């Protein structure tokens, strides 16, 4: 079992460029087709008569030219990396709003790869693509790569966050191609409550994984005064994990996205790649 369709979501950030190599390596590893999506947005907006459209045209053209130049360079680099890896690949740069929605493209992929939102990005840059939005809207697993650090290998030592929820079960299933090839898998249950996990928290999921050829060690702990997200990242560091698997929790109300505390903490302070599902 493996991923056969990968979607890499790109933007103009330097961290996004570094993800090219990682995504191509995963494409080669799984024998998968890799599609790179660069949603090139329109920089023009309705003026409603308040501004002189002719006066704004030079500004719009300048922004469009800058974006097009950045995209062309990124596409050239992507095609060079894909060719070197010898993988099946394609470039997508839709410009209409409807066609550029990453969540729509994600629904036709086995795994979506994109970078963590960097809150320190300059204000003049385009709005970032938020991983949690794509995860909640697409129904597909996402592999989020931290904007800082280098990750030459993913999936040798995996930490699974297990709370017996629907989202966690989905994440474990979506991560099976990584888990089945991992050298070490640890299932961590934090603050397990009676009635949610069975008699032995983590035991049932470890048995399920064993039937897939995954030998997982089960750990249980109490968060105490420390948040669940911080416990996960701390334990991942202790284990030397190179991948964290977890469910992402939340729902959309109007235009506001509400995330669970652990999801928010991990997405904001992650130090290793995280595979998330909803």
Secondary structure, DSSP 4 states (H G I P E B T S, - for coil): ----EEEEEE-SSHHHHHHHHHHHHHHHHHT-EEEEEE---------TTSS-HHHHHHHHHHHHHHHHHHHHHHHHHHHHHHHHHT--EEEE---STTTT-HHHHHTT-SEEEEEPP-TTS-TTSPPP--HHHHHHHH-S-EEEE-SSS--S--SSEEEEE--S-HHHHHHHHHTHHHHTT-SEEEEEEESPPTTTS-SSTTHHHHHHHHTTT--EEEEEE--TTS-HHHHHHHHHHHHT-SEEEEE--EEEETTEEEE-HHHHHHHHH--S-EEEE-
